[in-house]
Amino acid sequence: MTTYRVHMSHFLSTRVVQGARRFWLSGLSCLALVGCSAGLTPHIGVSEEKIPHEQVADYLSTTCDELWTLDGSIAENNPLYWLRGMDCADRLTPAQARAQANQLGDASWSDAFKRGVLLANAKITPPERELIVSRLDAHSAQIPSRIRPLYQVWRDNQMLQLKLSDERTRYSKLQESSDAAMDELRQQQQALKGELDLTTRKLQNLTDIERQLSSRKPSSGFNPDSTHGTDASADTEDKQ
């Protein structure tokens, strides 16, 4: 009986310990989940704080007269400022663009870029365009990283225009040389035609002379047989 009680008490204590262990493990799991969810919330907040909330000025509504008066790093480091400047420069006449560009120097990258933007479509000569690009290249290290992609696209466009100008010049030279060659061929053709006409006239004259000589032979009256008959009659009369 005592043995039965001992076994029974051991069995009950084992069951209680196992139940308590299961309860503790489940409670720990819940605490771990709560801790994870509590720990995730600050990370989400940190990630949201890393998103930049910088307000970039849009110069689309700025008038062109006001735009060129703006300067400083806030405007010059904004690609939208330069895009609006390119749009305003396209609306100017070549004379107006040159007048505004002459008011600027090229001591800084921004002034040199403004001059280039103003003069890009002002019907400048290829040497002037090359000078603008070379002056900007001298300031290329000072161009901000935010403006560099836009500047590179603008510069590539200028180089394409220079290449197009070179191709036009080369085509014009080829056209001139081709026209000169055609003129020389025309002159040679005219000279050959003149020689051919002269030769044709000479042949025609020779043909006419030959025809005249041929027409004179039958009318000359010279007949060898008749002359021989006359001589024979004279000999007969002498013999008689």
GROMACS elastic network, one bead per residue, 0.5 to 0.9 nm:
[ bonds ]
;  ai    aj funct       b0    kb
    1     4     6  0.50014   500
    1     5     6  0.63350   500
    1     6     6  0.87103   500
    2     5     6  0.51234   500
    2     6     6  0.62656   500
    2     7     6  0.87009   500
    3     6     6  0.51010   500
    3     7     6  0.62284   500
    3     8     6  0.84676   500
    4     7     6  0.52115   500
    4     8     6  0.60105   500
    4     9     6  0.85943   500
    5     9     6  0.60009   500
    5    10     6  0.84567   500
    6     9     6  0.51975   500
    6    10     6  0.61252   500
    6    11     6  0.85227   500
    7    10     6  0.50973   500
    7    11     6  0.60755   500
    7    12     6  0.86276   500
    8    11     6  0.51053   500
    8    12     6  0.62468   500
    8    13     6  0.86450   500
    9    12     6  0.51059   500
    9    13     6  0.60917   500
    9    14     6  0.85396   500
   10    13     6  0.51265   500
   10    14     6  0.60896   500
   10    15     6  0.85964   500
   11    14     6  0.51703   500
   11    15     6  0.62597   500
   11    16     6  0.87013   500
   12    15     6  0.51423   500
   12    16     6  0.62075   500
   12    17     6  0.86647   500
   13    16     6  0.50788   500
   13    17     6  0.61588   500
   13    18     6  0.85978   500
   14    17     6  0.51505   500
   14    18     6  0.61393   500
   14    19     6  0.85370   500
   15    18     6  0.51682   500
   15    19     6  0.60994   500
   15    20     6  0.85166   500
   16    19     6  0.50939   500
   16    20     6  0.60379   500
   16    21     6  0.85032   500
   17    20     6  0.50737   500
   17    21     6  0.60531   500
   17    22     6  0.85902   500
   18    21     6  0.50329   500
   18    22     6  0.61900   500
   18    23     6  0.85988   500
   19    22     6  0.51459   500
   19    23     6  0.61770   500
   19    24     6  0.85741   500
   20    23     6  0.50226   500
   20    24     6  0.60838   500
   20    25     6  0.85676   500
   21    24     6  0.50400   500
   21    25     6  0.60808   500
   21    26     6  0.85200   500
   22    25     6  0.51419   500
   22    26     6  0.61336   500
   22    27     6  0.84851   500
   23    26     6  0.51919   500
   23    27     6  0.60535   500
   23    28     6  0.85461   500
   24    27     6  0.50076   500
   24    28     6  0.60419   500
   24    29     6  0.85720   500
   25    28     6  0.50066   500
   25    29     6  0.61889   500
   25    30     6  0.86694   500
   26    29     6  0.50835   500
   26    30     6  0.63453   500
   26    31     6  0.86679   500
   27    30     6  0.51133   500
   27    31     6  0.62061   500
   27    32     6  0.85843   500
   28    32     6  0.60319   500
   28    33     6  0.85699   500
   29    33     6  0.61890   500
   29    34     6  0.85695   500
   30    33     6  0.50854   500
   30    34     6  0.61426   500
   30    35     6  0.84467   500
   31    34     6  0.50334   500
   31    35     6  0.59863   500
   31    36     6  0.85272   500
   32    36     6  0.60815   500
   32    37     6  0.85715   500
   33    36     6  0.50394   500
   33    37     6  0.61595   500
   33    38     6  0.84320   500
   34    37     6  0.51638   500
   34    38     6  0.60009   500
   34    39     6  0.84096   500
   35    38     6  0.50003   500
   35    39     6  0.59275   500
   35    40     6  0.85227   500
   36    40     6  0.60515   500
   36    41     6  0.87787   500
   37    40     6  0.51227   500
   37    41     6  0.65686   500
   38    41     6  0.56010   500
   38    42     6  0.76222   500
   39    42     6  0.61446   500
   39    43     6  0.71221   500
   40    43     6  0.52622   500
   40    44     6  0.62971   500
   40    45     6  0.87257   500
   41    44     6  0.52274   500
   41    45     6  0.63413   500
   41    46     6  0.87421   500
   42    46     6  0.61263   500
   42    47     6  0.86503   500
   43    47     6  0.61470   500
   43    48     6  0.85240   500
   44    47     6  0.51477   500
   44    48     6  0.61965   500
   44    49     6  0.85683   500
   45    48     6  0.51151   500
   45    49     6  0.61685   500
   45    50     6  0.87947   500
   46    50     6  0.63814   500
   47    50     6  0.51498   500
   47    51     6  0.69521   500
   48    51     6  0.54963   500
   48    52     6  0.88338   500
   49    52     6  0.75728   500
   49    53     6  0.88407   500
   50    53     6  0.89303   500
   52    55     6  0.89591   500
   56    78     6  0.75718   500
   56    80     6  0.86508   500
   57    74     6  0.88688   500
   57    75     6  0.82128   500
   57    78     6  0.76688   500
   57    80     6  0.76961   500
   57    81     6  0.82987   500
   58    61     6  0.73742   500
   58    62     6  0.82695   500
   58    78     6  0.88300   500
   58    80     6  0.62534   500
   58    81     6  0.74705   500
   59    62     6  0.50495   500
   59    63     6  0.83271   500
   59    67     6  0.79078   500
   59    80     6  0.62662   500
   59    81     6  0.57492   500
   59    82     6  0.89956   500
   59    83     6  0.86416   500
   59    84     6  0.63298   500
   59    85     6  0.89968   500
   60    63     6  0.80213   500
   60    80     6  0.78422   500
   60    81     6  0.83028   500
   60    83     6  0.88511   500
   60    84     6  0.62426   500
   62    65     6  0.83658   500
   62    66     6  0.65363   500
   62    67     6  0.62474   500
   62    84     6  0.83005   500
   63    66     6  0.53086   500
   63    67     6  0.60832   500
   63    88     6  0.84754   500
   64    68     6  0.66566   500
   64    84     6  0.80649   500
   64    85     6  0.74050   500
   64    87     6  0.87566   500
   64    88     6  0.56182   500
   64    89     6  0.84673   500
   65    68     6  0.60204   500
   65    69     6  0.71218   500
   65    88     6  0.88329   500
   66    69     6  0.53827   500
   66    70     6  0.68010   500
   67    70     6  0.54810   500
   67    71     6  0.86069   500
   67    81     6  0.79075   500
   67    84     6  0.80693   500
   67    85     6  0.71084   500
   67    88     6  0.86359   500
   68    71     6  0.76606   500
   68    85     6  0.76501   500
   68   114     6  0.87129   500
   70    75     6  0.68602   500
   70    76     6  0.85541   500
   71    74     6  0.77172   500
   71    75     6  0.59627   500
   71    76     6  0.64371   500
   71   110     6  0.87856   500
   72    75     6  0.58297   500
   72    76     6  0.60189   500
   72    77     6  0.83217   500
   73    77     6  0.54661   500
   73    78     6  0.82373   500
   74    77     6  0.56709   500
   74    78     6  0.66779   500
   75    78     6  0.53932   500
   75    79     6  0.84251   500
   75    80     6  0.85905   500
   75    81     6  0.60715   500
   75    82     6  0.85594   500
   76    79     6  0.75875   500
   76    81     6  0.67261   500
   76    82     6  0.74177   500
   76   110     6  0.68426   500
   76   144     6  0.89943   500
   76   147     6  0.83745   500
   77    80     6  0.89322   500
   77    81     6  0.80426   500
   77    82     6  0.88400   500
   77   143     6  0.88392   500
   77   144     6  0.66898   500
   77   145     6  0.87099   500
   77   146     6  0.66317   500
   77   147     6  0.64428   500
   78    81     6  0.54702   500
   78    82     6  0.71566   500
   78   146     6  0.72611   500
   78   147     6  0.71003   500
   79    82     6  0.53004   500
   79    83     6  0.62788   500
   79    84     6  0.86980   500
   79   146     6  0.69091   500
   79   147     6  0.56856   500
   79   150     6  0.70572   500
   80    84     6  0.60989   500
   80    85     6  0.84341   500
   81    84     6  0.52701   500
   81    85     6  0.61827   500
   81    86     6  0.88178   500
   82    86     6  0.61771   500
   82    87     6  0.86043   500
   82   114     6  0.83900   500
   82   117     6  0.85185   500
   82   147     6  0.84815   500
   82   150     6  0.83958   500
   83    86     6  0.51663   500
   83    87     6  0.63760   500
   83    88     6  0.87272   500
   83   150     6  0.84507   500
   84    87     6  0.50511   500
   84    88     6  0.61995   500
   84    89     6  0.85957   500
   85    88     6  0.50479   500
   85    89     6  0.60578   500
   85    90     6  0.86893   500
   85   114     6  0.80384   500
   85   117     6  0.73492   500
   85   118     6  0.82107   500
   86    89     6  0.50316   500
   86    90     6  0.63521   500
   86    91     6  0.89683   500
   86   114     6  0.89821   500
   86   117     6  0.59521   500
   86   118     6  0.74675   500
   87    90     6  0.53434   500
   87    91     6  0.68700   500
   88    91     6  0.53193   500
   88    92     6  0.69558   500
   88   118     6  0.85955   500
   89    92     6  0.54294   500
   89    93     6  0.85268   500
   89    97     6  0.68868   500
   89   117     6  0.66606   500
   89   118     6  0.52143   500
   89   119     6  0.80055   500
   89   120     6  0.83751   500
   89   121     6  0.76749   500
   89   122     6  0.87974   500
   90    93     6  0.79971   500
   90    97     6  0.89128   500
   90   117     6  0.89384   500
   90   118     6  0.80057   500
   90   120     6  0.87672   500
   90   121     6  0.66640   500
   90   122     6  0.85924   500
   92    95     6  0.79363   500
   92    96     6  0.57967   500
   92    97     6  0.57620   500
   92   118     6  0.83774   500
   92   121     6  0.88317   500
   92   122     6  0.81951   500
   93    96     6  0.51681   500
   93    97     6  0.61091   500
   93    98     6  0.85968   500
   93   121     6  0.87988   500
   93   122     6  0.69520   500
   94    97     6  0.51199   500
   94    98     6  0.61463   500
   94    99     6  0.85803   500
   94   118     6  0.89123   500
   94   119     6  0.77145   500
   94   121     6  0.72802   500
   94   123     6  0.64138   500
   94   124     6  0.84984   500
   95    98     6  0.52338   500
   95    99     6  0.61668   500
   95   100     6  0.87721   500
   95   122     6  0.74346   500
   96    99     6  0.50627   500
   96   100     6  0.62910   500
   96   101     6  0.85334   500
   96   122     6  0.86152   500
   97   100     6  0.53200   500
   97   101     6  0.60576   500
   97   102     6  0.85886   500
   97   115     6  0.88559   500
   97   118     6  0.53774   500
   97   119     6  0.60730   500
   97   121     6  0.84095   500
   97   122     6  0.62695   500
   98   102     6  0.60230   500
   98   103     6  0.88001   500
   98   115     6  0.86720   500
   98   118     6  0.72391   500
   98   119     6  0.63810   500
   98   122     6  0.70416   500
   99   102     6  0.52999   500
   99   103     6  0.68702   500
  100   103     6  0.54062   500
  100   104     6  0.72346   500
  100   115     6  0.82211   500
  100   118     6  0.75014   500
  101   104     6  0.54253   500
  101   105     6  0.80822   500
  101   114     6  0.74887   500
  101   115     6  0.50307   500
  101   116     6  0.81678   500
  101   117     6  0.88990   500
  101   118     6  0.61278   500
  101   119     6  0.69167   500
  102   105     6  0.74190   500
  102   115     6  0.79379   500
  103   115     6  0.89803   500
  104   111     6  0.61431   500
  104   112     6  0.78380   500
  104   114     6  0.78378   500
  104   115     6  0.66728   500
  105   108     6  0.78886   500
  105   111     6  0.59447   500
  105   112     6  0.67080   500
  105   115     6  0.77589   500
  106   109     6  0.69411   500
  106   110     6  0.79639   500
  106   111     6  0.52334   500
  106   113     6  0.81213   500
  106   114     6  0.88769   500
  106   115     6  0.76857   500
  106   135     6  0.74872   500
  106   136     6  0.83342   500
  107   110     6  0.85851   500
  107   111     6  0.68555   500
  107   112     6  0.71024   500
  107   139     6  0.87869   500
  108   111     6  0.54478   500
  108   112     6  0.62255   500
  108   113     6  0.85317   500
  108   139     6  0.70198   500
  108   142     6  0.82895   500
  109   112     6  0.51062   500
  109   113     6  0.59360   500
  109   114     6  0.85115   500
  109   135     6  0.87185   500
  109   136     6  0.65336   500
  109   138     6  0.84502   500
  109   139     6  0.51968   500
  109   140     6  0.72699   500
  109   141     6  0.89239   500
  109   142     6  0.64969   500
  109   143     6  0.63949   500
  110   113     6  0.50178   500
  110   114     6  0.60672   500
  110   115     6  0.86000   500
  110   139     6  0.89589   500
  110   143     6  0.79638   500
  111   114     6  0.50216   500
  111   115     6  0.62073   500
  111   116     6  0.85793   500
  112   115     6  0.51370   500
  112   116     6  0.62133   500
  112   117     6  0.86827   500
  112   132     6  0.76039   500
  112   135     6  0.70015   500
  112   136     6  0.59928   500
  112   139     6  0.82167   500
  113   117     6  0.60898   500
  113   118     6  0.85425   500
  113   132     6  0.85203   500
  113   136     6  0.66215   500
  113   151     6  0.83976   500
  114   117     6  0.50904   500
  114   118     6  0.61132   500
  114   119     6  0.85515   500
  115   118     6  0.51707   500
  115   119     6  0.60507   500
  115   120     6  0.83099   500
  115   132     6  0.78178   500
  116   119     6  0.52330   500
  116   120     6  0.56775   500
  116   129     6  0.82052   500
  116   132     6  0.59271   500
  116   133     6  0.76284   500
  116   136     6  0.81534   500
  117   120     6  0.53736   500
  117   121     6  0.79400   500
  117   154     6  0.85918   500
  118   121     6  0.71276   500
  118   122     6  0.72526   500
  119   123     6  0.76984   500
  119   124     6  0.68958   500
  119   129     6  0.82568   500
  119   132     6  0.86479   500
  120   123     6  0.75578   500
  120   124     6  0.72464   500
  120   129     6  0.73776   500
  120   132     6  0.88562   500
  120   158     6  0.75826   500
  121   124     6  0.72862   500
  124   127     6  0.82229   500
  124   128     6  0.60743   500
  124   129     6  0.65931   500
  125   128     6  0.52403   500
  125   129     6  0.63730   500
  125   130     6  0.87640   500
  126   129     6  0.50244   500
  126   130     6  0.61396   500
  126   131     6  0.85999   500
  126   161     6  0.84522   500
  126   162     6  0.61573   500
  126   165     6  0.70131   500
  126   166     6  0.85262   500
  127   130     6  0.50606   500
  127   131     6  0.61984   500
  127   132     6  0.87405   500
  127   162     6  0.89688   500
  128   131     6  0.50777   500
  128   132     6  0.63311   500
  128   133     6  0.87958   500
  129   132     6  0.51257   500
  129   133     6  0.63209   500
  129   134     6  0.86200   500
  129   158     6  0.73610   500
  129   159     6  0.87722   500
  129   161     6  0.88757   500
  129   162     6  0.74931   500
  130   133     6  0.52140   500
  130   134     6  0.60937   500
  130   135     6  0.86238   500
  130   158     6  0.84805   500
  130   159     6  0.83679   500
  130   162     6  0.76521   500
  131   134     6  0.51251   500
  131   135     6  0.61460   500
  131   136     6  0.86143   500
  132   135     6  0.52936   500
  132   136     6  0.62990   500
  132   137     6  0.86459   500
  133   136     6  0.51349   500
  133   137     6  0.60875   500
  133   138     6  0.87151   500
  133   155     6  0.71326   500
  133   158     6  0.76459   500
  133   159     6  0.83858   500
  134   138     6  0.63921   500
  135   138     6  0.51749   500
  135   139     6  0.69122   500
  135   140     6  0.89466   500
  136   139     6  0.51854   500
  136   140     6  0.61444   500
  137   141     6  0.81563   500
  138   141     6  0.76557   500
  138   142     6  0.89492   500
  139   142     6  0.54807   500
  139   143     6  0.68462   500
  140   143     6  0.53931   500
  140   144     6  0.88894   500
  140   148     6  0.84432   500
  141   144     6  0.81804   500
  143   146     6  0.83575   500
  143   147     6  0.65937   500
  143   148     6  0.61682   500
  143   151     6  0.84519   500
  144   147     6  0.54081   500
  144   148     6  0.61313   500
  145   148     6  0.50687   500
  145   149     6  0.75752   500
  146   149     6  0.70547   500
  146   150     6  0.81189   500
  147   150     6  0.54909   500
  147   151     6  0.60841   500
  147   152     6  0.86343   500
  148   152     6  0.59833   500
  148   153     6  0.86587   500
  149   152     6  0.50970   500
  149   153     6  0.63738   500
  149   154     6  0.87099   500
  150   153     6  0.52643   500
  150   154     6  0.62843   500
  150   155     6  0.86215   500
  151   154     6  0.50169   500
  151   155     6  0.59938   500
  151   156     6  0.85254   500
  152   156     6  0.60671   500
  152   157     6  0.85852   500
  153   156     6  0.51320   500
  153   157     6  0.63409   500
  153   158     6  0.88314   500
  154   157     6  0.51565   500
  154   158     6  0.64609   500
  154   159     6  0.88771   500
  155   158     6  0.50411   500
  155   159     6  0.62975   500
  155   160     6  0.86491   500
  156   159     6  0.50953   500
  156   160     6  0.61923   500
  156   161     6  0.86785   500
  157   160     6  0.50658   500
  157   161     6  0.62879   500
  157   162     6  0.87123   500
  158   161     6  0.50949   500
  158   162     6  0.62970   500
  158   163     6  0.86797   500
  159   163     6  0.61691   500
  159   164     6  0.85422   500
  160   164     6  0.60616   500
  160   165     6  0.85295   500
  161   165     6  0.61162   500
  161   166     6  0.86089   500
  162   165     6  0.50318   500
  162   166     6  0.62553   500
  162   167     6  0.86809   500
  163   166     6  0.50341   500
  163   167     6  0.62240   500
  163   168     6  0.86379   500
  164   167     6  0.50609   500
  164   168     6  0.62026   500
  164   169     6  0.86356   500
  165   168     6  0.50651   500
  165   169     6  0.61868   500
  165   170     6  0.85944   500
  166   169     6  0.50656   500
  166   170     6  0.61151   500
  166   171     6  0.85146   500
  167   170     6  0.50534   500
  167   171     6  0.60302   500
  167   172     6  0.84697   500
  168   171     6  0.50220   500
  168   172     6  0.60209   500
  168   173     6  0.85831   500
  169   172     6  0.50243   500
  169   173     6  0.62314   500
  169   174     6  0.86077   500
  170   173     6  0.51297   500
  170   174     6  0.61818   500
  170   175     6  0.85033   500
  171   175     6  0.59656   500
  171   176     6  0.85071   500
  172   176     6  0.61013   500
  172   177     6  0.85860   500
  173   176     6  0.50137   500
  173   177     6  0.61391   500
  173   178     6  0.83864   500
  174   177     6  0.50921   500
  174   178     6  0.59083   500
  174   179     6  0.84375   500
  175   179     6  0.60030   500
  175   180     6  0.84916   500
  176   179     6  0.50505   500
  176   180     6  0.61210   500
  176   181     6  0.85514   500
  177   180     6  0.50028   500
  177   181     6  0.61008   500
  177   182     6  0.85353   500
  178   181     6  0.50210   500
  178   182     6  0.61105   500
  178   183     6  0.85775   500
  179   183     6  0.61227   500
  179   184     6  0.85861   500
  180   183     6  0.50527   500
  180   184     6  0.62108   500
  180   185     6  0.86222   500
  181   184     6  0.50585   500
  181   185     6  0.61790   500
  181   186     6  0.86143   500
  182   185     6  0.50079   500
  182   186     6  0.61368   500
  182   187     6  0.86186   500
  183   186     6  0.50268   500
  183   187     6  0.62244   500
  183   188     6  0.86162   500
  184   187     6  0.50897   500
  184   188     6  0.61768   500
  184   189     6  0.85216   500
  185   189     6  0.60139   500
  185   190     6  0.85459   500
  186   190     6  0.61308   500
  186   191     6  0.85792   500
  187   190     6  0.50660   500
  187   191     6  0.61640   500
  187   192     6  0.85932   500
  188   191     6  0.50371   500
  188   192     6  0.61140   500
  188   193     6  0.84512   500
  189   192     6  0.51065   500
  189   193     6  0.60112   500
  189   194     6  0.85320   500
  190   194     6  0.61313   500
  190   195     6  0.86582   500
  191   194     6  0.50504   500
  191   195     6  0.62748   500
  191   196     6  0.85638   500
  192   195     6  0.50410   500
  192   196     6  0.60208   500
  192   197     6  0.85106   500
  193   197     6  0.60725   500
  193   198     6  0.85668   500
  194   197     6  0.50799   500
  194   198     6  0.61922   500
  194   199     6  0.86198   500
  195   198     6  0.50620   500
  195   199     6  0.61456   500
  195   200     6  0.85040   500
  196   199     6  0.51075   500
  196   200     6  0.60434   500
  196   201     6  0.86151   500
  197   200     6  0.50071   500
  197   201     6  0.62055   500
  197   202     6  0.86798   500
  198   201     6  0.51624   500
  198   202     6  0.62860   500
  198   203     6  0.87211   500
  199   202     6  0.50858   500
  199   203     6  0.62406   500
  199   204     6  0.85438   500
  200   203     6  0.51663   500
  200   204     6  0.61234   500
  200   205     6  0.86520   500
  201   205     6  0.61446   500
  201   206     6  0.86345   500
  202   205     6  0.50701   500
  202   206     6  0.62372   500
  202   207     6  0.85785   500
  203   206     6  0.50620   500
  203   207     6  0.61100   500
  203   208     6  0.86070   500
  204   207     6  0.50383   500
  204   208     6  0.62274   500
  204   209     6  0.87055   500
  205   208     6  0.50576   500
  205   209     6  0.62306   500
  205   210     6  0.86018   500
  206   209     6  0.50994   500
  206   210     6  0.61531   500
  206   211     6  0.86131   500
  207   210     6  0.51033   500
  207   211     6  0.62308   500
  207   212     6  0.87109   500
  208   211     6  0.50897   500
  208   212     6  0.62600   500
  208   213     6  0.87610   500
  209   212     6  0.50877   500
  209   213     6  0.62753   500
  209   214     6  0.86074   500
  210   213     6  0.52015   500
  210   214     6  0.61878   500
  210   215     6  0.86745   500
  211   214     6  0.50899   500
  211   215     6  0.62075   500
  211   216     6  0.88356   500
  212   215     6  0.51604   500
  212   216     6  0.64255   500
  213   216     6  0.53186   500
  213   217     6  0.67943   500
  214   217     6  0.58395   500
  214   218     6  0.81124   500
  215   218     6  0.68299   500
  215   219     6  0.78218   500
  216   219     6  0.57055   500
  216   220     6  0.66928   500
  217   220     6  0.57229   500
  217   221     6  0.85410   500
  217   222     6  0.89498   500
  218   221     6  0.70692   500
  218   222     6  0.84941   500
  219   222     6  0.83569   500
  220   223     6  0.89993   500
  222   226     6  0.85687   500
  222   227     6  0.85492   500
  223   226     6  0.55193   500
  223   227     6  0.65445   500
  223   228     6  0.89536   500
  224   227     6  0.52642   500
  224   228     6  0.63615   500
  224   229     6  0.89061   500
  225   228     6  0.51939   500
  225   229     6  0.63768   500
  225   230     6  0.89100   500
  226   229     6  0.51985   500
  226   230     6  0.64702   500
  226   231     6  0.89551   500
  227   230     6  0.53665   500
  227   231     6  0.66082   500
  228   231     6  0.53662   500
  228   232     6  0.65701   500
  229   232     6  0.52576   500
  229   233     6  0.65520   500
  229   234     6  0.89449   500
  230   233     6  0.53474   500
  230   234     6  0.65154   500
  231   234     6  0.52384   500
  231   235     6  0.65148   500
  231   236     6  0.89779   500
  232   235     6  0.52459   500
  232   236     6  0.64890   500
  232   237     6  0.89738   500
  233   236     6  0.52137   500
  233   237     6  0.64659   500
  233   238     6  0.89003   500
  234   237     6  0.53267   500
  234   238     6  0.64908   500
  234   239     6  0.89686   500
  235   238     6  0.52414   500
  235   239     6  0.64775   500
  236   239     6  0.52823   500
  236   240     6  0.66661   500
  237   240     6  0.53613   500
